[in-house]
Amino acid sequence: MTIESWDDIRVALAVARTGTVSGAAADLGVHHATVIRRIDALEAALQARLFQRHPRGYALTEAGRTLLATADVTDQRFAQMAAQIAGSAQRIEGELIVTVLPEMASMVIPRLADLTIRHPDLRLTYLTDARLFRLATGEAHVAIRAGSKPTQPDYVVVPMGRIHHALFATQGYLDRHGPLTQLRDHRFALPGPEARNAPLMRWLEARLEPRNILLTANDPMAREMVIRQGLAIGPLAPDRAEGLVEAMSLPEWDSTLWIVSHVDLHRTPKVQAALTVLRRPA
């Protein structure tokens, strides 16, 4: 015994509640012939007569009353479930996964912190990784990326501004080694392969030799410690460079920031709320 779809049972419920084929057809917005066809198909699948046909309408048989008792409760539960899902979809709650470049914490965290204060049922997962998380599979709800504008067809991409990139050093380092007119006279603390496509890194790669690299680290704190000890020069986020000297910067090193979300989730309340705070002027 196979019931092809819940729609057949919904049609039977409509007939039971209205007592007529025409009344059920009006409630469901279908042709009365469709109602008759679905009732016939349901009775054939169940191998039982659900209604007694008579000139004034359709009356439930004992088998029909058994079906109605269970199906009516199930229909109510479906309606409650749909209402709960619709309601939760409009609330800003649950997990929000944001993936960001490691050096952007000072820019992003205060904005997201405001979001969690306004919406205490929101749980924030903050991921810093150079790899591109797959938004289509739910690895992240929102991604902040730098450089060229992402072009994946299922992504919604909005600009967030620009991030300044520069080389920093202590004044003592510059006093000992001189200005950066000759890059190969200097030692550098640089990020690892995860940053190789950044304009600054491509610029340096074309001009440095291996002997110029004192440290390669994917941990920005490790690079900052080496720079602050006066051992090397290197790129840092501007908010991590207090007390240091900006030794060199070029306009072409700066990167455009993009906020990326998947088209299926872009309009959800929590993603829209995140976009609002992330696009807020600093």
BELUR-V958174 format. One record per residue. N is the residue number from 1. PHI is phi in whole degrees, -180 to 180 (NA if undefined). PSI is psi in degrees with one decimal (none if undefined). D_FIRST is the distance of its C-alpha to the first C-alpha in Angstrom with 2 decimals. Layout:
N	PHI	PSI	D_FIRST
N	PHI	PSI	D_FIRST
//
This chain:
1	NA	125.7	0.00
2	-133	126.3	3.80
3	-97	121.0	6.86
4	-66	-37.6	9.71
5	-159	158.9	12.47
6	-64	-22.8	14.25
7	-61	-35.8	16.37
8	-62	-41.1	14.05
9	-70	-38.5	14.33
10	-62	-37.8	18.02
11	-64	-43.1	18.55
12	-62	-39.5	17.23
13	-62	-41.9	19.59
14	-63	-40.1	22.38
15	-66	-42.3	22.07
16	-63	-38.6	22.10
17	-76	-36.1	25.13
18	-93	-27.0	27.07
19	85	-5.7	26.16
20	-140	155.8	26.38
21	-67	-43.0	24.78
22	-66	-38.1	28.11
23	-65	-42.7	28.48
24	-63	-42.1	25.11
25	-62	-40.1	25.99
26	-66	-43.3	29.36
27	-64	-38.0	28.09
28	-90	-12.8	25.65
29	72	35.3	28.15
30	-127	172.2	26.02
31	-77	148.2	26.58
32	-62	-28.2	25.47
33	-65	-34.2	23.77
34	-64	-40.8	21.46
35	-61	-48.3	20.58
36	-61	-43.9	19.86
37	-62	-41.8	17.73
38	-71	-37.2	15.54
39	-64	-45.0	15.27
40	-60	-41.9	14.35
41	-66	-39.3	11.60
42	-68	-42.7	10.21
43	-65	-37.4	10.62
44	-66	-40.5	9.01
45	-67	-38.7	5.70
46	-85	-13.9	6.34
47	57	43.9	8.10
48	-154	147.6	11.12
49	-85	121.1	14.38
50	-94	-26.5	15.31
51	-133	145.7	18.78
52	-95	121.2	21.63
53	-84	133.7	23.45
54	-149	166.5	27.22
55	-57	-29.0	30.29
56	-89	-7.4	30.73
57	148	-152.6	27.23
58	-115	129.7	23.77
59	-115	139.6	23.61
60	-68	138.4	20.83
61	-85	179.5	19.46
62	-62	-41.2	18.99
63	-64	-37.7	15.24
64	-65	-38.8	16.41
65	-66	-35.8	19.03
66	-63	-44.9	16.71
67	-62	-45.0	14.73
68	-62	-40.4	18.19
69	-61	-43.0	19.72
70	-79	-43.7	17.45
71	-68	-33.8	16.98
72	-65	-43.2	20.72
73	-63	-43.1	21.73
74	-63	-41.6	19.53
75	-62	-41.0	21.04
76	-64	-38.9	24.47
77	-68	-38.7	24.01
78	-61	-43.0	23.05
79	-64	-41.5	26.16
80	-64	-42.7	28.29
81	-61	-44.9	27.18
82	-62	-40.2	28.02
83	-65	-40.4	31.34
84	-65	-43.3	32.17
85	-64	-44.3	31.46
86	-63	-39.0	33.51
87	-68	-43.2	36.25
88	-67	-30.9	36.49
89	-66	-23.4	36.61
90	-93	-8.7	39.75
91	-94	149.1	41.45
92	-96	94.0	43.69
93	-156	175.6	42.49
94	82	-164.1	40.91
95	-87	134.7	42.08
96	-120	116.6	44.20
97	-102	120.1	44.99
98	-121	129.0	48.20
99	-112	132.0	49.72
100	-141	153.3	53.45
101	-66	143.5	56.38
102	-56	-37.0	58.25
103	-80	4.7	61.49
104	-102	8.3	59.96
105	-57	-42.5	59.38
106	-66	-25.4	62.38
107	-83	-37.1	61.15
108	-94	-43.1	57.49
109	-59	-45.1	57.32
110	-59	-35.1	59.44
111	-71	-43.3	57.21
112	-69	-32.0	53.99
113	-62	-42.2	55.69
114	-59	-38.5	56.31
115	-64	-42.9	52.63
116	-70	-29.1	51.61
117	-67	-42.0	54.28
118	-71	-28.7	52.92
119	-130	82.4	49.31
120	-65	-15.9	49.40
121	-87	4.1	45.61
122	-90	132.3	45.80
123	-110	123.4	45.93
124	-98	128.0	47.84
125	-112	118.5	47.36
126	-114	114.1	50.40
127	-114	127.7	50.38
128	-114	109.3	53.51
129	-157	140.2	52.88
130	-75	-19.5	54.21
131	-71	156.1	50.95
132	-87	109.9	48.74
133	-70	145.3	45.68
134	-88	104.3	42.48
135	-68	-30.7	41.60
136	-65	-26.2	38.43
137	-102	7.1	36.92
138	85	11.7	38.19
139	-64	-26.7	41.18
140	-154	151.0	43.27
141	-90	-36.0	42.98
142	-137	136.2	46.57
143	-126	138.5	48.98
144	-110	118.9	52.72
145	-125	153.1	54.12
146	-118	150.8	57.61
147	107	-139.1	59.00
148	-67	148.9	57.49
149	-66	126.5	54.84
150	-59	142.6	51.31
151	-121	9.9	49.72
152	-59	135.2	46.03
153	-65	-25.7	44.14
154	-93	7.6	41.64
155	-101	143.3	44.49
156	-103	122.9	46.37
157	-122	125.5	49.99
158	-128	145.6	52.77
159	-73	148.6	56.36
160	-118	-9.7	57.65
161	125	-157.4	61.29
162	-130	153.2	63.35
163	-117	133.3	64.31
164	-85	133.6	67.87
165	-119	135.1	68.55
166	-153	164.4	71.96
167	-98	132.4	73.80
168	-121	153.5	75.34
169	-155	166.3	78.05
170	-79	157.5	80.52
171	-64	-35.2	83.96
172	-63	-40.3	85.39
173	-61	-46.3	83.33
174	-67	-33.6	84.55
175	-64	-37.6	88.12
176	-79	-38.8	88.01
177	-107	-10.5	86.16
178	85	175.8	87.05
179	-69	173.4	84.95
180	-88	35.2	82.10
181	-70	-30.6	84.24
182	-121	97.1	83.72
183	-60	-32.0	80.17
184	-78	3.6	80.92
185	-94	4.3	83.45
186	-121	161.6	80.69
187	-110	145.2	77.99
188	-126	145.1	74.46
189	-112	113.9	71.56
190	-126	154.8	68.43
191	-68	167.8	64.65
192	-84	-163.9	62.65
193	-59	-22.9	60.63
194	-62	-20.8	58.07
195	-106	13.1	60.75
196	-64	-23.4	62.01
197	-90	-2.7	60.86
198	-66	140.8	62.69
199	-54	-41.1	65.67
200	-62	-43.0	68.13
201	-69	-38.2	66.94
202	-65	-37.8	67.07
203	-64	-44.7	70.57
204	-68	-40.7	71.73
205	-58	-34.0	70.19
206	-76	-9.8	72.34
207	-124	-7.8	75.48
208	-111	156.6	75.26
209	-109	161.1	75.81
210	-54	-33.4	74.11
211	-67	-17.3	77.31
212	-81	-11.9	76.90
213	-95	108.2	73.63
214	-80	-40.5	74.41
215	-144	136.0	70.89
216	-121	123.9	67.36
217	-151	137.6	64.83
218	-86	-0.5	61.47
219	-97	111.1	62.53
220	-63	-28.0	64.53
221	-66	-37.3	66.25
222	-65	-42.6	67.68
223	-65	-41.0	69.07
224	-62	-40.6	70.54
225	-62	-43.0	72.32
226	-66	-40.4	73.94
227	-66	-43.3	75.03
228	-68	-23.8	76.43
229	-80	0.6	78.40
230	76	20.7	80.20
231	-92	-20.8	78.96
232	-160	174.9	77.15
233	-120	151.2	76.09
234	-177	171.6	72.55
235	-79	139.6	69.93
236	-141	154.1	68.76
237	-64	140.4	66.86
238	-53	-34.6	69.59
239	-73	-13.7	68.72
240	-97	4.0	69.36
241	-107	16.7	72.74
242	-60	131.6	74.87
243	86	-6.2	78.36
244	-101	169.6	77.92
245	-106	131.9	79.44
246	-77	104.8	77.44
247	-83	-27.2	79.13
248	-166	141.6	77.44
249	-155	150.5	74.77
250	-132	145.0	73.98
251	-57	-34.5	71.98
252	-73	-10.0	69.77
253	-77	-26.7	68.60
254	-65	148.7	66.90
255	-120	144.0	63.12
256	-80	137.1	60.90
257	-99	141.4	58.13
258	-128	136.7	54.63
259	-99	124.8	51.84
260	-121	134.0	48.50
261	-139	161.0	44.99
262	-85	145.1	41.68
263	-59	-31.7	40.72
264	-71	-24.1	37.35
265	-113	-6.5	39.25
266	-57	-37.3	42.59
267	-90	0.6	42.01
268	-69	147.3	40.64
269	-56	-40.7	43.15
270	-72	-34.6	44.11
271	-70	-41.2	44.79
272	-62	-39.0	46.75
273	-65	-40.0	48.72
274	-65	-42.5	49.53
275	-61	-38.8	50.68
276	-61	-47.1	52.92
277	-75	-34.2	54.80
278	-70	-29.0	54.99
279	-87	-1.9	56.58
280	-64	136.9	59.07
281	-57	143.8	62.67
282	-66	none	64.16
//
